[in-house]
Amino acid sequence: MVSSEWGAMSKLVNQIYTRPDAEPFREPVDWKTLALFDYPQIIKKPMDLAQIKRKIENKKYGSINDSADDVRLVWNNCMQYNADGSDFYILAQNFSKSFEKNLAKLLKEHGSGKTDVKGENNTEPTLAEKKAFAKSLYKISKEELGTLITTLDEKSPAALTKNNAEDEVEISIDQIIPVVFHELVSYVSSCTSESGSSRKKKNASTKSGTSKKARPN
């Protein structure tokens, strides 16, 4: 990537870093001082914004997407360690949503067009595409739905809301980052093309136009 794109990425990370509510994410989690003794067992790859800033400044990343993955890791780690619905979980979820929107804008403004550095589609899906995707989820099996949810949990966790009490997962299609959305559309398409009309519907119920509740069990 050219220097202007790295400059924009550096600026984006700095903007996040300087936000008052970003304080928990700036430096490595001091789990010893905080007596979070299970943290190293749960979080296998710690990440913080200060480390990302240094790696960008020292040109340690091979691509913009590599640096973006580390930023995502900061939010993902927080959501993995903290309980769903907790203050820290919600804070990380909101940062994730904001970051993905700004990253997509960055890629468009700096010559990346419809693809990122790996050639993946970063265009924002239309409302029609979202509705078509929501409808297509009824055509895949529970096992395939489980795979889809696992992918979301890894690549776009802000799009998932877990209700452990009811063993239920809600997919908010509006919150799926564009590149992951297009990846999942291709996945669902491959599933439905292989199975044809004989595929059994999964157990799911609609919450809104672009949200789903599904039980992948």
Secondary structure, DSSP 8 states (H G I E B T S, - for coil): --HHHHHHHHHHHHHHHHSGGGHHHHS---TTTTT-TTHHHH-SS---HHHHHHHHHTT--SSHHHHHHHHHHHHHHHHHHS-TTSHHHHHHHHHHHHHHHHHHHHHHHTT-TTB-TTS-B-----HHHHHHHHHHGGGS-HHHHHHHHHHHHHH-GGGEEEEGGGTEEEEEGGGS-HHHHHHHHHHHHHHHHHHGGG----SEEEEETTEEEE---
